[in-house]
Amino acid sequence: MRGNRKAYLDVSVSVCPHCGALYADASWYVITLGSDVECGTCGNDFNPKKSLSDRVLIQFDVDENGKVSAVRIADVLL
Ligand SMILES: [Zn+2]
């Protein structure tokens, strides 16, 4: 098969409620695991699932050599 193909990643964006630092992680990690994490900026623990600000499906256009040629938002899931 020639031409671009597509790959997807479901990403959740969360905000540290203590300092406002933003994080983007795979949604399976944030939503399914739902565990607390330590903020790398302020050092406080918070729950990314409870502090979710957005969730999007990222689309990667992949060329015939398996290299990513473009990235865009395919869908907004929140
Ligand atoms: Zn923080």
PDB file of the backbone (N, CA, C, O) and the ligand in Angstrom, with CONECT records:
HET     ZN  A 101       1
ATOM      1  N   MET A   1       0.849  -1.196   0.000  1.00  0.00           N
ATOM      2  CA  MET A   1       0.000   0.000   0.000  1.00  0.00           C
ATOM      3  C   MET A   1       0.884   1.246   0.000  1.00  0.00           C
ATOM      4  O   MET A   1       1.820   1.353   0.793  1.00  0.00           O
ATOM      5  N   ARG A   2       0.585   2.170  -0.880  1.00  0.00           N
ATOM      6  CA  ARG A   2       1.350   3.405  -0.950  1.00  0.00           C
ATOM      7  C   ARG A   2       0.594   4.558  -0.291  1.00  0.00           C
ATOM      8  O   ARG A   2      -0.591   4.452   0.025  1.00  0.00           O
ATOM      9  N   GLY A   3       1.323   5.668  -0.093  1.00  0.00           N
ATOM     10  CA  GLY A   3       0.683   6.866   0.418  1.00  0.00           C
ATOM     11  C   GLY A   3       0.610   6.886   1.933  1.00  0.00           C
ATOM     12  O   GLY A   3       1.057   5.964   2.615  1.00  0.00           O
ATOM     13  N   ASN A   4       0.037   7.956   2.433  1.00  0.00           N
ATOM     14  CA  ASN A   4      -0.026   8.144   3.869  1.00  0.00           C
ATOM     15  C   ASN A   4      -0.999   7.188   4.536  1.00  0.00           C
ATOM     16  O   ASN A   4      -2.074   6.890   4.015  1.00  0.00           O
ATOM     17  N   ARG A   5      -0.593   6.725   5.684  1.00  0.00           N
ATOM     18  CA  ARG A   5      -1.497   5.998   6.548  1.00  0.00           C
ATOM     19  C   ARG A   5      -1.607   6.756   7.859  1.00  0.00           C
ATOM     20  O   ARG A   5      -0.870   7.713   8.096  1.00  0.00           O
ATOM     21  N   LYS A   6      -2.541   6.321   8.720  1.00  0.00           N
ATOM     22  CA  LYS A   6      -2.826   7.080   9.927  1.00  0.00           C
ATOM     23  C   LYS A   6      -2.670   6.225  11.177  1.00  0.00           C
ATOM     24  O   LYS A   6      -2.979   5.034  11.180  1.00  0.00           O
ATOM     25  N   ALA A   7      -2.179   6.869  12.250  1.00  0.00           N
ATOM     26  CA  ALA A   7      -2.131   6.244  13.567  1.00  0.00           C
ATOM     27  C   ALA A   7      -2.730   7.244  14.550  1.00  0.00           C
ATOM     28  O   ALA A   7      -2.702   8.451  14.310  1.00  0.00           O
ATOM     29  N   TYR A   8      -3.273   6.739  15.658  1.00  0.00           N
ATOM     30  CA  TYR A   8      -3.993   7.609  16.593  1.00  0.00           C
ATOM     31  C   TYR A   8      -3.507   7.422  18.020  1.00  0.00           C
ATOM     32  O   TYR A   8      -3.068   6.341  18.414  1.00  0.00           O
ATOM     33  N   LEU A   9      -3.598   8.512  18.790  1.00  0.00           N
ATOM     34  CA  LEU A   9      -3.290   8.454  20.221  1.00  0.00           C
ATOM     35  C   LEU A   9      -4.311   9.294  20.970  1.00  0.00           C
ATOM     36  O   LEU A   9      -4.485  10.482  20.699  1.00  0.00           O
ATOM     37  N   ASP A  10      -4.979   8.655  21.915  1.00  0.00           N
ATOM     38  CA  ASP A  10      -5.958   9.314  22.783  1.00  0.00           C
ATOM     39  C   ASP A  10      -5.187   9.961  23.938  1.00  0.00           C
ATOM     40  O   ASP A  10      -4.562   9.274  24.747  1.00  0.00           O
ATOM     41  N   VAL A  11      -5.246  11.302  23.998  1.00  0.00           N
ATOM     42  CA  VAL A  11      -4.423  12.054  24.946  1.00  0.00           C
ATOM     43  C   VAL A  11      -5.302  12.870  25.896  1.00  0.00           C
ATOM     44  O   VAL A  11      -6.266  13.507  25.473  1.00  0.00           O
ATOM     45  N   SER A  12      -4.955  12.840  27.178  1.00  0.00           N
ATOM     46  CA  SER A  12      -5.641  13.667  28.161  1.00  0.00           C
ATOM     47  C   SER A  12      -4.707  14.780  28.639  1.00  0.00           C
ATOM     48  O   SER A  12      -3.526  14.554  28.902  1.00  0.00           O
ATOM     49  N   VAL A  13      -5.272  15.994  28.745  1.00  0.00           N
ATOM     50  CA  VAL A  13      -4.519  17.138  29.257  1.00  0.00           C
ATOM     51  C   VAL A  13      -5.071  17.467  30.632  1.00  0.00           C
ATOM     52  O   VAL A  13      -6.281  17.614  30.805  1.00  0.00           O
ATOM     53  N   SER A  14      -4.182  17.583  31.610  1.00  0.00           N
ATOM     54  CA  SER A  14      -4.615  17.916  32.965  1.00  0.00           C
ATOM     55  C   SER A  14      -3.777  19.058  33.519  1.00  0.00           C
ATOM     56  O   SER A  14      -2.687  19.358  33.033  1.00  0.00           O
ATOM     57  N   VAL A  15      -4.336  19.691  34.570  1.00  0.00           N
ATOM     58  CA  VAL A  15      -3.709  20.865  35.176  1.00  0.00           C
ATOM     59  C   VAL A  15      -3.449  20.578  36.645  1.00  0.00           C
ATOM     60  O   VAL A  15      -4.353  20.158  37.367  1.00  0.00           O
ATOM     61  N   CYS A  16      -2.234  20.799  37.086  1.00  0.00           N
ATOM     62  CA  CYS A  16      -1.948  20.667  38.519  1.00  0.00           C
ATOM     63  C   CYS A  16      -2.751  21.724  39.272  1.00  0.00           C
ATOM     64  O   CYS A  16      -2.596  22.914  38.997  1.00  0.00           O
ATOM     65  N   PRO A  17      -3.619  21.314  40.232  1.00  0.00           N
ATOM     66  CA  PRO A  17      -4.447  22.285  40.946  1.00  0.00           C
ATOM     67  C   PRO A  17      -3.644  23.148  41.925  1.00  0.00           C
ATOM     68  O   PRO A  17      -4.153  24.146  42.437  1.00  0.00           O
ATOM     69  N   HIS A  18      -2.413  22.771  42.179  1.00  0.00           N
ATOM     70  CA  HIS A  18      -1.585  23.512  43.137  1.00  0.00           C
ATOM     71  C   HIS A  18      -0.810  24.650  42.478  1.00  0.00           C
ATOM     72  O   HIS A  18      -0.673  25.729  43.054  1.00  0.00           O
ATOM     73  N   CYS A  19      -0.298  24.403  41.250  1.00  0.00           N
ATOM     74  CA  CYS A  19       0.567  25.416  40.618  1.00  0.00           C
ATOM     75  C   CYS A  19       0.178  25.741  39.182  1.00  0.00           C
ATOM     76  O   CYS A  19       0.737  26.670  38.598  1.00  0.00           O
ATOM     77  N   GLY A  20      -0.775  24.996  38.588  1.00  0.00           N
ATOM     78  CA  GLY A  20      -1.226  25.302  37.232  1.00  0.00           C
ATOM     79  C   GLY A  20      -0.394  24.687  36.125  1.00  0.00           C
ATOM     80  O   GLY A  20      -0.648  24.953  34.950  1.00  0.00           O
ATOM     81  N   ALA A  21       0.600  23.866  36.468  1.00  0.00           N
ATOM     82  CA  ALA A  21       1.404  23.205  35.429  1.00  0.00           C
ATOM     83  C   ALA A  21       0.525  22.290  34.596  1.00  0.00           C
ATOM     84  O   ALA A  21      -0.361  21.620  35.127  1.00  0.00           O
ATOM     85  N   LEU A  22       0.767  22.260  33.285  1.00  0.00           N
ATOM     86  CA  LEU A  22      -0.005  21.444  32.360  1.00  0.00           C
ATOM     87  C   LEU A  22       0.718  20.140  32.045  1.00  0.00           C
ATOM     88  O   LEU A  22       1.941  20.099  31.913  1.00  0.00           O
ATOM     89  N   TYR A  23      -0.081  19.066  31.927  1.00  0.00           N
ATOM     90  CA  TYR A  23       0.475  17.763  31.566  1.00  0.00           C
ATOM     91  C   TYR A  23      -0.373  17.116  30.484  1.00  0.00           C
ATOM     92  O   TYR A  23      -1.600  17.205  30.509  1.00  0.00           O
ATOM     93  N   ALA A  24       0.287  16.465  29.535  1.00  0.00           N
ATOM     94  CA  ALA A  24      -0.397  15.674  28.506  1.00  0.00           C
ATOM     95  C   ALA A  24       0.094  14.238  28.614  1.00  0.00           C
ATOM     96  O   ALA A  24       1.290  13.968  28.503  1.00  0.00           O
ATOM     97  N   ASP A  25      -0.845  13.317  28.832  1.00  0.00           N
ATOM     98  CA  ASP A  25      -0.497  11.901  28.960  1.00  0.00           C
ATOM     99  C   ASP A  25      -1.497  11.052  28.196  1.00  0.00           C
ATOM    100  O   ASP A  25      -2.596  11.505  27.877  1.00  0.00           O
ATOM    101  N   ALA A  26      -1.111   9.829  27.908  1.00  0.00           N
ATOM    102  CA  ALA A  26      -2.024   8.894  27.258  1.00  0.00           C
ATOM    103  C   ALA A  26      -3.271   8.714  28.123  1.00  0.00           C
ATOM    104  O   ALA A  26      -3.169   8.564  29.341  1.00  0.00           O
ATOM    105  N   SER A  27      -4.451   8.730  27.490  1.00  0.00           N
ATOM    106  CA  SER A  27      -5.701   8.649  28.252  1.00  0.00           C
ATOM    107  C   SER A  27      -5.865   7.317  28.981  1.00  0.00           C
ATOM    108  O   SER A  27      -6.485   7.270  30.044  1.00  0.00           O
ATOM    109  N   TRP A  28      -5.315   6.227  28.419  1.00  0.00           N
ATOM    110  CA  TRP A  28      -5.434   4.951  29.130  1.00  0.00           C
ATOM    111  C   TRP A  28      -4.771   5.062  30.497  1.00  0.00           C
ATOM    112  O   TRP A  28      -5.222   4.450  31.465  1.00  0.00           O
ATOM    113  N   TYR A  29      -3.713   5.838  30.569  1.00  0.00           N
ATOM    114  CA  TYR A  29      -2.997   6.003  31.830  1.00  0.00           C
ATOM    115  C   TYR A  29      -3.792   6.887  32.798  1.00  0.00           C
ATOM    116  O   TYR A  29      -3.966   6.552  33.970  1.00  0.00           O
ATOM    117  N   VAL A  30      -4.276   8.035  32.272  1.00  0.00           N
ATOM    118  CA  VAL A  30      -4.965   9.005  33.116  1.00  0.00           C
ATOM    119  C   VAL A  30      -6.353   8.502  33.520  1.00  0.00           C
ATOM    120  O   VAL A  30      -6.712   8.541  34.696  1.00  0.00           O
ATOM    121  N   ILE A  31      -7.139   8.026  32.530  1.00  0.00           N
ATOM    122  CA  ILE A  31      -8.541   7.686  32.767  1.00  0.00           C
ATOM    123  C   ILE A  31      -8.675   6.278  33.360  1.00  0.00           C
ATOM    124  O   ILE A  31      -9.392   6.088  34.342  1.00  0.00           O
ATOM    125  N   THR A  32      -7.999   5.308  32.779  1.00  0.00           N
ATOM    126  CA  THR A  32      -8.181   3.923  33.205  1.00  0.00           C
ATOM    127  C   THR A  32      -7.494   3.656  34.538  1.00  0.00           C
ATOM    128  O   THR A  32      -8.086   3.060  35.438  1.00  0.00           O
ATOM    129  N   LEU A  33      -6.250   4.096  34.664  1.00  0.00           N
ATOM    130  CA  LEU A  33      -5.547   3.885  35.936  1.00  0.00           C
ATOM    131  C   LEU A  33      -6.087   4.817  37.013  1.00  0.00           C
ATOM    132  O   LEU A  33      -6.359   4.391  38.135  1.00  0.00           O
ATOM    133  N   GLY A  34      -6.242   6.110  36.658  1.00  0.00           N
ATOM    134  CA  GLY A  34      -6.835   7.077  37.573  1.00  0.00           C
ATOM    135  C   GLY A  34      -6.059   7.305  38.859  1.00  0.00           C
ATOM    136  O   GLY A  34      -6.626   7.722  39.869  1.00  0.00           O
ATOM    137  N   SER A  35      -4.758   7.030  38.820  1.00  0.00           N
ATOM    138  CA  SER A  35      -3.986   7.145  40.057  1.00  0.00           C
ATOM    139  C   SER A  35      -3.373   8.538  40.205  1.00  0.00           C
ATOM    140  O   SER A  35      -3.227   9.272  39.228  1.00  0.00           O
ATOM    141  N   ASP A  36      -3.019   8.887  41.441  1.00  0.00           N
ATOM    142  CA  ASP A  36      -2.382  10.165  41.722  1.00  0.00           C
ATOM    143  C   ASP A  36      -0.958  10.179  41.161  1.00  0.00           C
ATOM    144  O   ASP A  36      -0.301   9.143  41.065  1.00  0.00           O
ATOM    145  N   VAL A  37      -0.505  11.363  40.800  1.00  0.00           N
ATOM    146  CA  VAL A  37       0.870  11.550  40.348  1.00  0.00           C
ATOM    147  C   VAL A  37       1.490  12.704  41.116  1.00  0.00           C
ATOM    148  O   VAL A  37       0.788  13.510  41.727  1.00  0.00           O
ATOM    149  N   GLU A  38       2.819  12.773  41.077  1.00  0.00           N
ATOM    150  CA  GLU A  38       3.508  13.891  41.707  1.00  0.00           C
ATOM    151  C   GLU A  38       3.815  14.935  40.643  1.00  0.00           C
ATOM    152  O   GLU A  38       4.384  14.616  39.599  1.00  0.00           O
ATOM    153  N   CYS A  39       3.440  16.177  40.907  1.00  0.00           N
ATOM    154  CA  CYS A  39       3.713  17.258  39.959  1.00  0.00           C
ATOM    155  C   CYS A  39       5.218  17.485  39.872  1.00  0.00           C
ATOM    156  O   CYS A  39       5.886  17.667  40.890  1.00  0.00           O
ATOM    157  N   GLY A  40       5.748  17.474  38.644  1.00  0.00           N
ATOM    158  CA  GLY A  40       7.172  17.678  38.448  1.00  0.00           C
ATOM    159  C   GLY A  40       7.611  19.113  38.692  1.00  0.00           C
ATOM    160  O   GLY A  40       8.803  19.387  38.833  1.00  0.00           O
ATOM    161  N   THR A  41       6.644  20.035  38.742  1.00  0.00           N
ATOM    162  CA  THR A  41       6.975  21.448  38.933  1.00  0.00           C
ATOM    163  C   THR A  41       6.948  21.855  40.402  1.00  0.00           C
ATOM    164  O   THR A  41       7.897  22.465  40.894  1.00  0.00           O
ATOM    165  N   CYS A  42       5.844  21.513  41.118  1.00  0.00           N
ATOM    166  CA  CYS A  42       5.721  21.972  42.508  1.00  0.00           C
ATOM    167  C   CYS A  42       5.900  20.846  43.521  1.00  0.00           C
ATOM    168  O   CYS A  42       6.037  21.116  44.715  1.00  0.00           O
ATOM    169  N   GLY A  43       5.903  19.586  43.073  1.00  0.00           N
ATOM    170  CA  GLY A  43       6.163  18.480  43.993  1.00  0.00           C
ATOM    171  C   GLY A  43       4.951  17.964  44.752  1.00  0.00           C
ATOM    172  O   GLY A  43       5.061  16.980  45.483  1.00  0.00           O
ATOM    173  N   ASN A  44       3.782  18.612  44.595  1.00  0.00           N
ATOM    174  CA  ASN A  44       2.567  18.137  45.259  1.00  0.00           C
ATOM    175  C   ASN A  44       1.930  16.994  44.483  1.00  0.00           C
ATOM    176  O   ASN A  44       2.084  16.898  43.265  1.00  0.00           O
ATOM    177  N   ASP A  45       1.213  16.130  45.193  1.00  0.00           N
ATOM    178  CA  ASP A  45       0.457  15.065  44.543  1.00  0.00           C
ATOM    179  C   ASP A  45      -0.879  15.621  44.050  1.00  0.00           C
ATOM    180  O   ASP A  45      -1.494  16.466  44.700  1.00  0.00           O
ATOM    181  N   PHE A  46      -1.314  15.132  42.890  1.00  0.00           N
ATOM    182  CA  PHE A  46      -2.662  15.460  42.419  1.00  0.00           C
ATOM    183  C   PHE A  46      -3.163  14.323  41.551  1.00  0.00           C
ATOM    184  O   PHE A  46      -2.400  13.446  41.144  1.00  0.00           O
ATOM    185  N   ASN A  47      -4.476  14.354  41.270  1.00  0.00           N
ATOM    186  CA  ASN A  47      -5.089  13.309  40.460  1.00  0.00           C
ATOM    187  C   ASN A  47      -5.416  13.872  39.074  1.00  0.00           C
ATOM    188  O   ASN A  47      -6.324  14.694  38.950  1.00  0.00           O
ATOM    189  N   PRO A  48      -4.695  13.448  38.027  1.00  0.00           N
ATOM    190  CA  PRO A  48      -4.913  13.999  36.677  1.00  0.00           C
ATOM    191  C   PRO A  48      -6.320  13.768  36.146  1.00  0.00           C
ATOM    192  O   PRO A  48      -6.831  14.570  35.364  1.00  0.00           O
ATOM    193  N   LYS A  49      -6.952  12.662  36.571  1.00  0.00           N
ATOM    194  CA  LYS A  49      -8.315  12.373  36.114  1.00  0.00           C
ATOM    195  C   LYS A  49      -9.302  13.400  36.655  1.00  0.00           C
ATOM    196  O   LYS A  49     -10.206  13.839  35.944  1.00  0.00           O
ATOM    197  N   LYS A  50      -9.121  13.785  37.933  1.00  0.00           N
ATOM    198  CA  LYS A  50     -10.004  14.782  38.548  1.00  0.00           C
ATOM    199  C   LYS A  50      -9.658  16.194  38.085  1.00  0.00           C
ATOM    200  O   LYS A  50     -10.486  17.099  38.191  1.00  0.00           O
ATOM    201  N   SER A  51      -8.448  16.390  37.574  1.00  0.00           N
ATOM    202  CA  SER A  51      -7.987  17.715  37.137  1.00  0.00           C
ATOM    203  C   SER A  51      -7.905  17.807  35.620  1.00  0.00           C
ATOM    204  O   SER A  51      -7.131  18.590  35.071  1.00  0.00           O
ATOM    205  N   LEU A  52      -8.724  16.986  34.950  1.00  0.00           N
ATOM    206  CA  LEU A  52      -8.713  16.942  33.488  1.00  0.00           C
ATOM    207  C   LEU A  52      -9.189  18.270  32.899  1.00  0.00           C
ATOM    208  O   LEU A  52     -10.206  18.808  33.338  1.00  0.00           O
ATOM    209  N   SER A  53      -8.470  18.804  31.913  1.00  0.00           N
ATOM    210  CA  SER A  53      -8.948  20.027  31.253  1.00  0.00           C
ATOM    211  C   SER A  53      -9.388  19.755  29.823  1.00  0.00           C
ATOM    212  O   SER A  53     -10.231  20.476  29.289  1.00  0.00           O
ATOM    213  N   ASP A  54      -8.823  18.709  29.186  1.00  0.00           N
ATOM    214  CA  ASP A  54      -9.263  18.375  27.829  1.00  0.00           C
ATOM    215  C   ASP A  54      -8.816  16.949  27.494  1.00  0.00           C
ATOM    216  O   ASP A  54      -7.905  16.399  28.113  1.00  0.00           O
ATOM    217  N   ARG A  55      -9.481  16.380  26.503  1.00  0.00           N
ATOM    218  CA  ARG A  55      -9.111  15.053  26.007  1.00  0.00           C
ATOM    219  C   ARG A  55      -9.312  15.051  24.498  1.00  0.00           C
ATOM    220  O   ARG A  55     -10.410  15.324  24.015  1.00  0.00           O
ATOM    221  N   VAL A  56      -8.259  14.744  23.759  1.00  0.00           N
ATOM    222  CA  VAL A  56      -8.334  14.797  22.299  1.00  0.00           C
ATOM    223  C   VAL A  56      -7.737  13.536  21.684  1.00  0.00           C
ATOM    224  O   VAL A  56      -6.896  12.859  22.275  1.00  0.00           O
ATOM    225  N   LEU A  57      -8.206  13.250  20.475  1.00  0.00           N
ATOM    226  CA  LEU A  57      -7.630  12.157  19.700  1.00  0.00           C
ATOM    227  C   LEU A  57      -6.643  12.760  18.704  1.00  0.00           C
ATOM    228  O   LEU A  57      -7.031  13.502  17.802  1.00  0.00           O
ATOM    229  N   ILE A  58      -5.365  12.433  18.879  1.00  0.00           N
ATOM    230  CA  ILE A  58      -4.319  12.957  18.006  1.00  0.00           C
ATOM    231  C   ILE A  58      -4.131  12.003  16.833  1.00  0.00           C
ATOM    232  O   ILE A  58      -4.016  10.790  17.011  1.00  0.00           O
ATOM    233  N   GLN A  59      -4.104  12.568  15.644  1.00  0.00           N
ATOM    234  CA  GLN A  59      -3.888  11.767  14.430  1.00  0.00           C
ATOM    235  C   GLN A  59      -2.484  12.010  13.883  1.00  0.00           C
ATOM    236  O   GLN A  59      -2.070  13.153  13.689  1.00  0.00           O
ATOM    237  N   PHE A  60      -1.761  10.922  13.639  1.00  0.00           N
ATOM    238  CA  PHE A  60      -0.435  10.993  13.037  1.00  0.00           C
ATOM    239  C   PHE A  60      -0.539  10.498  11.597  1.00  0.00           C
ATOM    240  O   PHE A  60      -0.978   9.374  11.352  1.00  0.00           O
ATOM    241  N   ASP A  61      -0.136  11.340  10.647  1.00  0.00           N
ATOM    242  CA  ASP A  61      -0.008  10.878   9.263  1.00  0.00           C
ATOM    243  C   ASP A  61       1.361  10.222   9.130  1.00  0.00           C
ATOM    244  O   ASP A  61       2.385  10.838   9.429  1.00  0.00           O
ATOM    245  N   VAL A  62       1.374   8.966   8.679  1.00  0.00           N
ATOM    246  CA  VAL A  62       2.604   8.189   8.607  1.00  0.00           C
ATOM    247  C   VAL A  62       2.895   7.858   7.139  1.00  0.00           C
ATOM    248  O   VAL A  62       2.030   7.339   6.433  1.00  0.00           O
ATOM    249  N   ASP A  63       4.120   8.164   6.684  1.00  0.00           N
ATOM    250  CA  ASP A  63       4.434   7.938   5.267  1.00  0.00           C
ATOM    251  C   ASP A  63       4.788   6.475   4.998  1.00  0.00           C
ATOM    252  O   ASP A  63       4.753   5.639   5.901  1.00  0.00           O
ATOM    253  N   GLU A  64       5.128   6.180   3.744  1.00  0.00           N
ATOM    254  CA  GLU A  64       5.354   4.788   3.350  1.00  0.00           C
ATOM    255  C   GLU A  64       6.570   4.165   4.027  1.00  0.00           C
ATOM    256  O   GLU A  64       6.737   2.946   4.024  1.00  0.00           O
ATOM    257  N   ASN A  65       7.432   5.027   4.615  1.00  0.00           N
ATOM    258  CA  ASN A  65       8.594   4.521   5.341  1.00  0.00           C
ATOM    259  C   ASN A  65       8.342   4.388   6.837  1.00  0.00           C
ATOM    260  O   ASN A  65       9.256   4.084   7.603  1.00  0.00           O
ATOM    261  N   GLY A  66       7.081   4.619   7.254  1.00  0.00           N
ATOM    262  CA  GLY A  66       6.746   4.509   8.661  1.00  0.00           C
ATOM    263  C   GLY A  66       7.105   5.739   9.468  1.00  0.00           C
ATOM    264  O   GLY A  66       7.112   5.696  10.698  1.00  0.00           O
ATOM    265  N   LYS A  67       7.413   6.864   8.770  1.00  0.00           N
ATOM    266  CA  LYS A  67       7.794   8.089   9.465  1.00  0.00           C
ATOM    267  C   LYS A  67       6.614   9.035   9.572  1.00  0.00           C
ATOM    268  O   LYS A  67       5.817   9.146   8.640  1.00  0.00           O
ATOM    269  N   VAL A  68       6.496   9.723  10.712  1.00  0.00           N
ATOM    270  CA  VAL A  68       5.408  10.670  10.924  1.00  0.00           C
ATOM    271  C   VAL A  68       5.666  11.930  10.106  1.00  0.00           C
ATOM    272  O   VAL A  68       6.723  12.550  10.225  1.00  0.00           O
ATOM    273  N   SER A  69       4.695  12.307   9.273  1.00  0.00           N
ATOM    274  CA  SER A  69       4.848  13.481   8.417  1.00  0.00           C
ATOM    275  C   SER A  69       3.984  14.649   8.876  1.00  0.00           C
ATOM    276  O   SER A  69       4.251  15.795   8.514  1.00  0.00           O
ATOM    277  N   ALA A  70       2.950  14.370   9.670  1.00  0.00           N
ATOM    278  CA  ALA A  70       2.088  15.436  10.161  1.00  0.00           C
ATOM    279  C   ALA A  70       1.316  14.954  11.386  1.00  0.00           C
ATOM    280  O   ALA A  70       1.090  13.757  11.567  1.00  0.00           O
ATOM    281  N   VAL A  71       0.917  15.918  12.227  1.00  0.00           N
ATOM    282  CA  VAL A  71       0.141  15.612  13.429  1.00  0.00           C
ATOM    283  C   VAL A  71      -1.005  16.602  13.506  1.00  0.00           C
ATOM    284  O   VAL A  71      -0.814  17.799  13.291  1.00  0.00           O
ATOM    285  N   ARG A  72      -2.192  16.107  13.811  1.00  0.00           N
ATOM    286  CA  ARG A  72      -3.330  17.009  13.953  1.00  0.00           C
ATOM    287  C   ARG A  72      -4.328  16.436  14.950  1.00  0.00           C
ATOM    288  O   ARG A  72      -4.245  15.271  15.338  1.00  0.00           O
ATOM    289  N   ILE A  73      -5.285  17.291  15.359  1.00  0.00           N
ATOM    290  CA  ILE A  73      -6.368  16.832  16.238  1.00  0.00           C
ATOM    291  C   ILE A  73      -7.445  16.199  15.378  1.00  0.00           C
ATOM    292  O   ILE A  73      -8.038  16.867  14.531  1.00  0.00           O
ATOM    293  N   ALA A  74      -7.705  14.901  15.590  1.00  0.00           N
ATOM    294  CA  ALA A  74      -8.716  14.194  14.808  1.00  0.00           C
ATOM    295  C   ALA A  74     -10.092  14.329  15.431  1.00  0.00           C
ATOM    296  O   ALA A  74     -11.097  14.342  14.721  1.00  0.00           O
ATOM    297  N   ASP A  75     -10.148  14.432  16.765  1.00  0.00           N
ATOM    298  CA  ASP A  75     -11.434  14.483  17.440  1.00  0.00           C
ATOM    299  C   ASP A  75     -11.238  15.036  18.848  1.00  0.00           C
ATOM    300  O   ASP A  75     -10.179  14.861  19.452  1.00  0.00           O
ATOM    301  N   VAL A  76     -12.282  15.713  19.370  1.00  0.00           N
ATOM    302  CA  VAL A  76     -12.280  16.172  20.757  1.00  0.00           C
ATOM    303  C   VAL A  76     -13.206  15.262  21.533  1.00  0.00           C
ATOM    304  O   VAL A  76     -14.379  15.119  21.188  1.00  0.00           O
ATOM    305  N   LEU A  77     -12.679  14.640  22.593  1.00  0.00           N
ATOM    306  CA  LEU A  77     -13.403  13.559  23.267  1.00  0.00           C
ATOM    307  C   LEU A  77     -14.019  13.993  24.594  1.00  0.00           C
ATOM    308  O   LEU A  77     -14.757  13.226  25.214  1.00  0.00           O
ATOM    309  N   LEU A  78     -13.725  15.203  25.030  1.00  0.00           N
ATOM    310  CA  LEU A  78     -14.246  15.613  26.342  1.00  0.00           C
ATOM    311  C   LEU A  78     -15.525  16.409  26.183  1.00  0.00           C
ATOM    312  O   LEU A  78     -16.111  16.840  27.176  1.00  0.00           O
TER     313      LEU A  78
HETATM  314 ZN    ZN A 101       2.131  21.521  40.540  1.00  0.00          ZN2+
END
